[in-house]
């Protein structure tokens, strides 16, 4: 599932590179940096079966990349992940099934689902900022 991909070292390492001063942090737009920090916080709380996410988050905190001023979002994040996690699992399963289908209408439905997921993610980001 999608959550397993989030917890992979390779994926997390690419996110870390985008926000770490040792790598590309100066070239990463502030909105992207804020989104990555927010997602790492939400995922570290909402995906406890993915310990590498929590490890990456804690490492960034120790290095000062993620600071206390990034943390006020924790209250909102700690309330949402359980529902968001459940919803994402259901949607991920549905999306996978639709994408495996050979029927054009299923692929169209998958496209609509992806667009809807992106819109909802953007709306959540807007509320958090």
N, C-alpha and C positions, 0 to 999 in steps of 0.2 A: 504493500500500500504506500501511499504518498508519504505517510509519517515516517516510514523506514528510510526513505530517501533524505528526509530532513536531518535525520540523525547520523548520516554518513560523514566520515571525516572529510572526504573530498569536497562535499557541498559546504560544510561548515567552514572549512579552510578558505574557500572562495569568498564567503561572507566576511570572514575575519580580515582578509586582505583588503576588502573594500573600506573597512572602517579603522584599520590599524595604521597609526602614523608610520610604522616601519615599511608599509607597502604603499597603497594607493589612496590613503585617506584624504590627501590634499586635492586629488582629482575627483573625488566622489561628491556629488551634490549633497548639500545639507539635508534635503528632504529624503534622499535615499539612505543616508547615514541614520537619520532618525527612525526611518521605517525598519531598518535592519535591527537597530537596538530594541525597538518595540517588539518586533517579531521574536527575537532571541529571548526576551523576557517572557512573552506569552508562551512560547514553546517550552521554555524551561519549567514553567509552572504546569502547563496543560498537557505536556507529553512526558510524564514521568518514566515511561518505558524506554525513553531515548536518552540515556545518561550522558551521551557525548554533547548534547545540546546544553545541558546544565553545566558540564565541565567547561565548554567554550564560553558560556556566559560568565561564569565565575572567574575564569582566566582573564577575560576582558575587564572585569571589575577590578581584579588585583593589579592589572597594568594601568588602571586609570582611564581606559578607553571608554568604559561605561561608568558614569559617576552617579552620585546620589541625586543630582538634578535630573537624571534620566529616569529615576525610580518613581516619581509620583504616579506614573502611569500604572504602577503595580497594582493599585487598588482596583482599577478598572479591568486590568488584565487578569487578576486572580479570580474575578467573578465570572468572566466570560469563557475561559478555556474549556471548562467541562462541557458546556452546551456547544461551543464552537467545535470542539474536538469531536463530539458525537455527530454533529451535523456534517463536518468535513469527512468523517469516515463513511457516512451514508452516501454523501455526494461523490466521494472518490470511487466507491464501489459502483454506483450508478454510472458514473462517467466511464469507468473501465469497461463495463458491460456494453455501453453504447458504442464505444470506440472499437470494440471487438466485432461488433455486428457488421454485416455486409450490406445492410439495408440503408439506402440513402437517407431515409427519414430519420433513422437512428443517428446517423452522423450529423444531420442538421440539428437534432435535439442535443447532441453532445456539444456542438458549437454554441447553441443558445445557453446551455448550462455553464460552459466556460465563461462566456460573456457575463452571465449573471454573477458568477463567483468573483470575477474581477470587479464588477460594479460594487458588490457588497464589501469587498476588501477595501476599495477606495473610500466607501462611505465610513467604514470603521476607522480608517486612517484620519479622515477628516474630523471625526468626533474626538479622536485622541489628541489632535493637535490644536 
